[in-house]
């Protein structure tokens, strides 16, 4: 059972609640969500244990087993109702009332759509409806959170593919990166990106904007705070987007997706300075 990544995420979220008290509520919510996601991953793995690996030439999102997924959706919505901040809990309750037809529609629209989840309303809270300009639909956010373990399972059970270059979106599912990672390499550090949907990690260029392709060094910068030295904000002054990167050369115990969630002050700083996040996290930040 390949459940170790989920255990690391849950453990790290629990550890960081005391380290970053300003993010404790969000981290506790994430830990509960990740516990559900871990159980769903295990159910998917059990159900598909005898299935062959997905061909490297087949797009990951050509797969969608609604027969397997739908029976778990009401339990997922119940978890969200019980643990999420009020706007998202209310959205989960409303979606629960729609029944299987509504659940299937939400899942399919996200899975077969463009996975665009890139904005929040001005006060940083989740927007309830997609008709608000620049705001993400709560139904799409719920579908994304639910489908993450399924997508991660598919990525984990796919034939290894050779990827040309350093694409700005996930070479397996087309999702945007949710966080960057820096790891030791020689006398420096190599950079990679982690997908917002399937958690696949792929190599990326150090000086290159994944949003607009800017590669002129004067237009690219990064900022960090002494209190959170292992996390930095990579910004592009051409398109005014940003993405956080976790420097594992400074804190080897960090879990990128979780440390990204915990470092809310860096998001606030970036927004105050006119940068828009390339890809929101499940807290809507």
C-alpha positions as CSV (number, residue, x, y, z in Angstrom):
1,X,0.0,0.0,0.0
2,X,1.6,3.3,-1.1
3,X,0.1,5.3,1.7
4,X,3.4,6.8,3.1
5,X,3.0,10.1,1.3
6,X,-0.4,10.7,2.9
7,X,1.0,9.8,6.4
8,X,3.8,12.3,5.9
9,X,1.4,15.1,4.9
10,X,-0.9,14.4,7.8
11,X,2.0,14.3,10.3
12,X,3.5,17.5,8.9
13,X,0.2,19.3,9.1
14,X,-0.2,18.4,12.7
15,X,3.4,19.4,13.5
16,X,3.0,22.8,11.9
17,X,-0.1,23.7,13.8
18,X,2.1,24.7,16.8
19,X,4.9,26.1,14.6
20,X,2.5,28.4,12.7
21,X,-0.4,29.2,15.0
22,X,-1.8,31.7,12.5
23,X,-2.4,28.7,10.1
24,X,-3.6,26.2,12.7
25,X,-7.2,26.2,11.7
26,X,-6.4,25.6,8.0
27,X,-3.9,23.0,8.9
28,X,-6.3,21.1,11.1
29,X,-8.8,21.2,8.2
30,X,-6.2,19.9,5.8
31,X,-5.2,17.1,8.1
32,X,-8.8,15.9,8.2
33,X,-9.2,16.2,4.5
34,X,-5.9,14.3,3.9
35,X,-7.1,11.6,6.2
36,X,-10.2,11.1,4.0
37,X,-8.0,11.3,0.9
38,X,-5.7,8.6,2.3
39,X,-8.7,6.3,2.9
40,X,-10.0,7.0,-0.6
41,X,-6.6,6.3,-2.2
42,X,-6.5,3.0,-0.3
43,X,-10.0,2.1,-1.6
44,X,-9.0,2.9,-5.1
45,X,-5.8,0.9,-4.8
46,X,-7.7,-2.1,-3.5
47,X,-10.4,-1.9,-6.3
48,X,-7.8,-1.5,-9.1
49,X,-5.1,-3.8,-7.7
50,X,-5.3,-6.1,-10.7
51,X,-5.4,-3.5,-13.4
52,X,-2.5,-3.0,-15.7
53,X,-0.5,0.2,-15.6
54,X,-1.8,3.1,-17.7
55,X,0.1,3.5,-21.0
56,X,2.6,6.3,-21.0
57,X,1.0,7.6,-24.2
58,X,-2.5,7.8,-22.8
59,X,-3.5,11.1,-21.2
60,X,-4.2,10.6,-17.5
61,X,-7.5,12.4,-17.7
62,X,-8.8,10.0,-20.3
63,X,-9.5,7.8,-17.3
64,X,-12.5,8.5,-15.1
65,X,-14.1,5.6,-13.2
66,X,-17.4,7.1,-11.9
67,X,-18.6,3.6,-10.9
68,X,-15.7,3.5,-8.4
69,X,-15.7,7.1,-7.3
70,X,-19.4,8.1,-6.9
71,X,-20.2,5.8,-3.9
72,X,-17.5,7.7,-1.9
73,X,-18.7,11.2,-2.7
74,X,-21.4,11.6,-0.1
75,X,-19.0,10.6,2.6
76,X,-16.5,13.1,1.3
77,X,-19.1,15.9,1.4
78,X,-20.0,14.9,5.0
79,X,-16.4,15.3,6.0
80,X,-16.3,18.7,4.4
81,X,-19.5,19.8,6.1
82,X,-18.1,18.8,9.5
83,X,-14.6,20.2,9.2
84,X,-14.5,23.0,6.6
85,X,-14.8,26.8,7.1
86,X,-18.5,27.9,6.8
87,X,-18.5,28.9,3.1
88,X,-17.1,25.6,1.9
89,X,-19.2,23.6,4.5
90,X,-22.3,25.3,3.2
91,X,-21.3,24.6,-0.4
92,X,-20.8,20.9,0.5
93,X,-24.3,20.8,2.1
94,X,-25.8,22.3,-1.0
95,X,-24.0,19.9,-3.3
96,X,-25.0,16.9,-1.1
97,X,-28.7,17.8,-1.7
98,X,-28.2,17.5,-5.5
99,X,-27.7,13.8,-5.2
100,X,-25.7,11.5,-7.5
101,X,-26.6,13.3,-10.7
102,X,-25.3,16.6,-9.3
103,X,-22.2,14.9,-7.9
104,X,-21.4,13.3,-11.3
105,X,-21.8,16.6,-13.1
106,X,-19.5,18.4,-10.7
107,X,-16.9,15.6,-11.0
108,X,-17.0,15.5,-14.8
109,X,-17.0,19.2,-15.3
110,X,-13.8,19.6,-13.3
111,X,-12.1,16.4,-14.6
112,X,-12.8,17.2,-18.3
113,X,-12.4,20.9,-17.9
114,X,-9.3,23.0,-17.8
115,X,-8.7,22.6,-14.1
116,X,-8.6,26.4,-13.7
117,X,-8.6,27.2,-10.0
118,X,-6.6,30.4,-9.8
119,X,-8.4,33.1,-7.8
120,X,-10.1,34.1,-4.6
121,X,-12.3,37.0,-3.7
122,X,-10.8,40.1,-2.2
123,X,-11.1,39.1,1.5
124,X,-9.4,35.8,0.9
125,X,-12.5,33.7,1.6
126,X,-13.9,31.1,-0.7
127,X,-16.5,32.4,-3.2
128,X,-19.7,30.4,-3.3
129,X,-20.4,30.8,-7.0
130,X,-18.4,30.9,-10.2
131,X,-20.3,33.9,-11.5
132,X,-18.3,36.2,-9.2
133,X,-15.6,37.7,-11.3
134,X,-12.2,36.2,-10.6
135,X,-13.6,33.8,-8.0
136,X,-13.5,30.0,-8.0
137,X,-16.6,27.9,-7.9
138,X,-17.0,26.0,-4.7
139,X,-18.3,23.0,-6.6
140,X,-15.1,22.9,-8.6
141,X,-13.0,23.3,-5.5
142,X,-14.9,20.4,-3.9
143,X,-14.4,18.2,-7.0
144,X,-10.7,19.0,-7.1
145,X,-10.2,18.0,-3.5
146,X,-12.2,14.8,-4.0
147,X,-10.4,13.8,-7.2
148,X,-6.8,14.5,-5.9
149,X,-6.3,10.9,-4.5
150,X,-7.7,9.3,-7.7
151,X,-5.5,11.4,-9.9
152,X,-2.5,10.7,-7.7
153,X,-3.2,6.9,-7.9
154,X,-3.4,7.1,-11.7
155,X,0.0,9.0,-11.7
156,X,1.5,6.4,-9.4
157,X,0.3,3.6,-11.6
158,X,1.3,4.9,-15.0
159,X,4.2,3.7,-17.2
160,X,7.2,6.0,-17.0
161,X,7.2,8.5,-19.8
162,X,10.1,10.6,-21.2
163,X,9.3,14.2,-21.0
164,X,10.9,16.7,-23.4
165,X,12.0,20.0,-22.0
166,X,10.5,21.5,-18.8
167,X,6.8,22.0,-19.4
168,X,4.9,24.7,-17.3
169,X,2.0,22.3,-16.7
170,X,1.9,18.8,-15.5
171,X,3.1,16.4,-18.3
172,X,0.7,13.7,-17.0
173,X,-2.6,15.5,-16.4
174,X,-2.2,19.1,-17.6
175,X,-2.7,20.6,-14.1
176,X,-0.9,23.7,-13.0
177,X,1.9,23.5,-10.5
178,X,0.8,24.2,-6.9
179,X,4.3,24.6,-5.4
180,X,7.9,24.5,-6.4
181,X,10.6,22.5,-4.7
182,X,14.4,23.1,-4.4
183,X,16.7,20.1,-3.8
184,X,20.4,19.8,-3.4
185,X,22.4,19.2,-6.6
186,X,26.1,19.7,-6.6
187,X,27.0,23.1,-5.2
188,X,23.5,24.5,-5.7
189,X,19.9,23.4,-5.9
190,X,17.7,22.0,-8.7
191,X,14.1,23.0,-9.1
192,X,11.0,21.0,-9.8
193,X,7.3,21.6,-9.7
194,X,4.5,19.6,-8.1
195,X,1.1,19.2,-9.8
196,X,-2.0,20.6,-8.1
197,X,-4.1,17.6,-9.1
198,X,-2.1,14.4,-9.4
199,X,0.9,15.4,-7.3
200,X,3.4,14.4,-10.0
201,X,6.7,16.2,-9.7
202,X,8.7,17.2,-12.8
203,X,12.0,19.1,-13.4
204,X,11.8,22.8,-14.2
205,X,14.1,25.7,-15.0
206,X,15.3,27.9,-12.1
207,X,14.8,31.2,-14.0
208,X,11.6,30.8,-16.0
209,X,8.0,31.8,-15.3
210,X,5.5,28.9,-15.5
211,X,2.7,31.4,-16.1
212,X,3.9,33.5,-19.1
213,X,7.3,32.0,-20.1
214,X,9.4,35.0,-19.0
215,X,13.1,34.0,-18.8
216,X,14.8,37.4,-18.5
217,X,16.5,37.3,-15.1
218,X,15.7,41.0,-14.2
219,X,12.0,40.2,-14.5
220,X,12.2,37.3,-12.1
221,X,12.7,37.6,-8.4
222,X,12.1,35.8,-5.1
223,X,11.3,36.9,-1.6
224,X,11.3,35.2,1.8
225,X,10.9,36.1,5.4
226,X,13.5,35.2,8.1
227,X,10.8,33.5,10.2
228,X,9.9,31.2,7.3
229,X,13.3,31.0,5.6
230,X,12.7,27.6,3.9
231,X,9.8,29.0,1.9
232,X,10.1,31.7,-0.7
233,X,7.8,33.5,-3.1
234,X,8.9,33.3,-6.7
235,X,7.4,36.3,-8.6
236,X,7.3,37.4,-12.2
237,X,7.2,41.1,-12.8
238,X,6.1,40.6,-16.4
239,X,2.7,38.9,-15.7
240,X,2.6,39.6,-12.0
241,X,2.0,36.0,-10.9
242,X,3.7,34.1,-8.1
243,X,4.3,30.6,-6.9
244,X,5.8,29.6,-3.6
245,X,8.8,27.2,-3.5
246,X,9.9,25.0,-0.6
247,X,13.7,24.9,-0.2
248,X,14.5,21.4,1.1
249,X,18.2,22.3,1.4
250,X,17.2,24.5,4.4
251,X,14.5,22.3,6.0
252,X,14.7,18.7,4.8
253,X,11.6,17.6,6.9
254,X,9.3,20.0,5.0
255,X,6.5,18.5,3.0
256,X,6.0,20.9,0.1
257,X,2.2,20.9,-0.3
258,X,1.7,21.2,3.4
259,X,4.4,23.9,4.1
260,X,2.8,25.8,1.2
261,X,-0.5,25.8,3.0
262,X,1.0,26.9,6.3
263,X,2.9,30.0,5.1
264,X,-0.1,32.3,4.8
265,X,1.9,35.5,5.5
266,X,3.8,35.1,2.3
267,X,0.5,34.9,0.3
268,X,-0.7,38.1,2.0
269,X,2.6,39.8,1.2
270,X,2.4,38.8,-2.4
271,X,-1.2,40.0,-2.8
272,X,-0.4,43.3,-1.1
273,X,2.3,43.8,-3.7
274,X,0.1,43.2,-6.7
275,X,0.9,39.6,-7.5
276,X,-1.7,36.9,-8.3
277,X,-1.2,33.3,-7.4
278,X,-0.7,30.9,-10.3
279,X,-2.7,28.2,-8.5
280,X,-4.7,28.5,-5.3
281,X,-4.5,25.8,-2.7
282,X,-7.4,24.0,-1.0
283,X,-7.7,26.8,1.6
284,X,-8.6,29.2,-1.2
285,X,-5.3,31.1,-0.8
